[in-house]
Amino acid sequence: MLLPAIKAMRPHQWVKNLLVFAPLLFTPKREDPAAWLISALAFAAFCCAASSIYLLNDIVDREEDRHHPKKHLRPIASGALSVGAAYCVLGLLLAIAAGLSMQLPKVEGFAFIIWPAAYLTLNLLYSFWWKRLVVVDCMCIALGFQLRVHAGAAAIGVDASHWIVLCTFFFALFLAFCKRYEELNRQAESSGMTRASLKDYSLPFLNMMIGPLAALSIVTYALYTVSEETIRRHHTDALMYTVPVVTYGVFRYLYLVYRKSEGGDPARLLFRDGPLVASGMAYVTLIWLMLRGH
């Protein structure tokens, strides 16, 4: 039962929680080992919270998943992990997330636990109601990414840049609509409706959403790099030279969605596609070198 339980937790999806480290990467505290430890605890708390939501979703959606060409292999849908055992693992994960959150210092009187609690509340609303509402389902996903950024900033006691928060929201919304595009393309392969909101989507509508959101992701990041707030905080305007790397990453993802029919699982794709991995590593390296000493 251990292996099905671990698989149901979807550890490959924990890559999304790396956004918790984003505020640390863009502050002088990136040179402080203690700040990295605090961010690591915040990351672990969000991983446990996210996995508990994945388990809950798989429990709720197990009947629909059995009709999906890929999701029918998930542990709960396939019967490899019983519903009762899944609830036990879910409870354990929530307890660990709460325990880790309580270890983090309070910032301005607010306990860190409010951020994973807000994330869990958002996802509960999504799981039981909002995932059936067209557009709202994708916006919930994007807001979940924003909460990760705010949580990472709160953990180390810094303010999240307004531009980077907007960029995160638009990019996450872009990924969410790309995911719906891939799911709708594969709908014909399934034996039933695999997601309630898919009936309200169409490929032309999703195309109209994906294009502008790709542009907004790049533009808001570019504005972040040249904003007075950013230059004042980092004492350099060199971040603007990372814009081509970000632009390439977005365009590469569009290529994979439209030409390779991928995009249904961004977390796997970000590790499986060589050029995307290379652009991600190049981006982090450039940020580290440009901000070193500032």
C-alpha positions in Angstrom: 0.0 0.0 0.0 3.0 2.3 0.5 3.8 2.7 -3.2 0.2 3.5 -4.3 0.0 6.0 -1.4 3.2 7.8 -2.5 2.0 7.7 -6.1 -1.4 9.2 -5.1 0.5 12.0 -3.4 1.9 13.0 -6.8 5.4 14.0 -5.6 6.3 15.1 -9.2 3.8 17.9 -8.7 5.8 19.4 -5.8 7.8 21.3 -8.4 5.0 23.8 -8.4 5.8 24.6 -4.7 9.2 25.7 -5.7 7.5 29.1 -6.2 7.8 29.4 -2.4 11.6 30.0 -3.0 11.0 32.7 -5.6 10.9 35.7 -3.1 14.1 34.4 -1.5 15.9 34.2 -4.8 15.1 37.9 -5.4 16.3 39.2 -2.0 19.7 39.6 -0.3 18.6 36.9 2.1 19.5 34.3 -0.6 23.0 34.5 1.0 21.6 33.5 4.4 21.5 29.7 5.1 18.9 30.3 7.8 16.5 31.8 5.3 16.9 28.8 3.0 16.0 26.5 5.9 12.9 28.6 6.6 11.9 28.5 3.0 12.5 24.8 2.9 10.1 24.3 5.8 7.5 26.4 4.0 8.1 24.4 0.8 7.6 21.1 2.7 4.4 22.4 4.4 3.0 23.3 1.0 4.0 19.9 -0.5 2.0 18.1 2.3 -0.9 20.5 1.8 -0.9 20.0 -2.0 -0.7 16.2 -1.7 -3.6 16.2 0.7 -5.7 18.0 -1.9 -4.6 15.6 -4.7 -5.8 12.7 -2.6 -9.1 14.5 -1.9 -9.6 15.2 -5.6 -8.8 11.6 -6.5 -11.3 10.4 -3.9 -14.0 12.7 -5.2 -13.3 12.2 -8.9 -12.6 8.4 -8.8 -15.7 7.5 -10.9 -14.9 10.1 -13.6 -11.2 9.2 -13.6 -12.1 5.6 -14.4 -13.3 6.8 -17.8 -10.2 8.8 -18.6 -7.5 7.3 -20.9 -4.7 8.1 -18.3 -6.3 8.9 -15.0 -7.9 5.4 -14.7 -4.4 4.3 -13.7 -4.4 6.5 -10.6 -4.2 4.4 -7.4 -7.6 5.3 -6.1 -9.4 5.1 -9.4 -7.7 1.7 -10.2 -8.4 0.3 -6.7 -4.7 0.0 -5.8 -5.4 2.4 -2.8 -8.6 2.1 -0.9 -10.7 5.1 -0.1 -10.3 4.5 3.6 -6.5 4.3 3.4 -6.5 7.5 1.2 -8.3 9.4 3.9 -5.8 8.2 6.5 -2.9 9.4 4.4 -4.7 12.7 3.8 -5.2 13.3 7.5 -1.5 12.5 8.2 -0.4 15.0 5.5 -2.6 17.7 7.0 -1.1 17.1 10.4 2.5 17.3 9.1 1.7 20.5 7.1 0.2 22.1 10.3 3.2 21.0 12.4 5.7 22.4 9.9 3.8 25.7 9.6 3.9 26.2 13.3 7.7 25.9 13.3 8.0 29.0 11.1 8.4 32.4 12.8 5.5 34.9 13.0 5.8 37.9 10.7 4.1 41.1 11.9 2.1 39.0 14.3 0.7 36.7 11.7 1.4 33.0 11.8 2.6 31.4 8.6 -0.1 28.8 8.8 -2.6 31.2 7.4 -1.1 30.7 3.9 -1.4 26.9 3.7 -4.8 27.3 5.3 -5.8 29.8 2.6 -4.5 27.4 0.0 -6.4 24.5 1.4 -9.6 26.6 1.6 -9.3 27.7 -2.0 -8.7 24.1 -3.1 -11.7 22.8 -1.1 -13.9 25.3 -2.8 -12.3 24.2 -6.1 -12.8 20.5 -5.5 -16.4 20.6 -4.5 -17.8 23.6 -6.5 -15.6 25.9 -8.6 -14.0 23.2 -10.8 -17.3 22.8 -12.5 -17.4 26.5 -13.5 -15.8 27.5 -16.8 -12.9 30.0 -16.4 -13.3 30.0 -12.6 -11.7 26.6 -12.5 -8.5 27.9 -14.1 -8.5 31.1 -12.1 -8.5 29.0 -8.9 -5.4 27.2 -10.1 -3.7 30.6 -10.8 -4.6 31.9 -7.4 -3.1 28.9 -5.8 0.2 29.8 -7.4 -0.1 33.4 -6.2 -0.6 32.1 -2.6 2.7 30.1 -2.9 4.5 33.3 -3.8 3.0 35.3 -0.9 3.7 32.4 1.5 7.4 32.3 0.4 7.6 36.1 1.0 5.9 35.8 4.4 8.1 33.0 5.6 11.3 35.1 5.3 9.6 38.4 6.2 9.8 40.3 2.9 7.2 41.9 0.6 6.4 40.2 -2.7 6.8 42.5 -5.7 3.5 43.5 -7.2 4.8 42.8 -10.7 6.1 39.4 -9.9 2.8 38.5 -8.3 0.9 39.6 -11.4 3.4 37.7 -13.6 2.8 34.6 -11.5 -0.9 34.9 -11.8 -0.9 35.3 -15.6 1.6 32.6 -16.2 -0.3 30.1 -14.0 -3.5 31.0 -15.8 -1.7 30.4 -19.1 -0.6 26.9 -17.9 -4.1 26.1 -16.7 -5.7 27.0 -20.0 -3.0 25.0 -21.9 -3.9 22.1 -19.7 -7.6 22.4 -20.6 -6.6 22.6 -24.3 -4.8 19.3 -24.0 -7.6 17.7 -22.1 -10.2 18.8 -24.6 -8.0 17.5 -27.5 -7.9 14.1 -25.7 -11.6 14.1 -24.9 -12.4 11.9 -27.9 -10.1 9.2 -26.6 -12.1 8.8 -23.3 -15.3 6.8 -22.8 -17.1 9.6 -20.9 -16.9 13.2 -19.7 -13.7 13.4 -17.6 -14.1 16.9 -16.3 -17.4 18.7 -15.8 -16.2 22.1 -17.1 -14.9 20.7 -20.4 -18.3 20.8 -21.9 -18.2 24.6 -21.7 -14.8 24.9 -23.3 -14.0 24.9 -27.0 -10.6 24.9 -28.8 -11.2 28.3 -30.5 -12.2 29.8 -27.1 -9.1 28.3 -25.4 -6.9 29.6 -28.3 -8.2 33.1 -27.5 -7.3 32.7 -23.9 -3.8 31.1 -24.3 -2.3 33.7 -26.7 -3.0 36.8 -24.7 -2.0 35.1 -21.5 1.3 34.1 -22.9 1.9 37.7 -23.9 0.8 39.0 -20.5 3.2 36.6 -18.7 6.1 38.0 -20.7 5.1 41.6 -20.5 4.5 41.7 -16.8 7.8 40.0 -16.2 9.6 42.4 -18.4 7.9 45.3 -16.6 9.0 43.8 -13.3 12.7 43.8 -14.4 12.7 47.5 -15.4 10.4 48.9 -12.7 11.7 51.5 -10.3 10.8 49.3 -7.4 13.0 46.4 -8.7 15.9 48.6 -9.6 15.8 50.3 -6.2 15.6 47.0 -4.4 18.4 45.2 -6.3 20.5 48.3 -7.2 20.8 47.1 -10.8 18.7 47.0 -14.0 20.5 43.8 -15.3 17.4 41.7 -14.7 16.1 42.9 -18.0 18.6 40.7 -19.7 16.8 37.6 -18.4 13.6 38.6 -20.5 14.8 36.7 -23.6 15.2 33.5 -21.5 11.7 33.8 -20.1 10.3 34.6 -23.6 12.0 31.5 -25.0 10.5 29.3 -22.2 7.0 30.6 -22.8 7.3 30.1 -26.6 8.8 26.6 -26.1 5.9 25.7 -24.0 3.5 27.0 -26.7 5.3 24.8 -29.2 4.9 21.7 -27.1 1.2 22.4 -26.6 0.3 23.1 -30.2 2.8 21.0 -32.1 3.5 18.1 -29.8 0.0 17.9 -28.1 1.6 18.1 -24.7 0.7 20.4 -21.8 -1.7 18.2 -19.8 0.8 17.8 -17.0 3.1 20.9 -16.7 5.0 19.5 -13.8 6.2 16.5 -15.7 6.8 18.5 -18.9 9.1 21.0 -17.1 11.4 18.1 -16.2 11.0 16.0 -19.3 11.7 18.5 -22.1 15.4 19.2 -22.4 15.2 22.8 -23.8 12.7 23.8 -21.1 15.0 22.3 -18.4 18.0 24.1 -19.9 16.2 27.5 -20.1 15.1 27.1 -16.4 18.7 26.4 -15.3 20.0 29.3 -17.4 17.4 31.6 -15.8 18.3 30.7 -12.2 22.0 30.9 -13.0 21.6 34.4 -14.6 19.5 35.6 -11.6 22.1 34.4 -9.1 25.0 35.9 -11.0 23.3 39.3 -11.7 22.1 39.8 -8.2 25.2 38.5 -6.4 26.6 41.2 -4.2 23.6 43.4 -4.5 
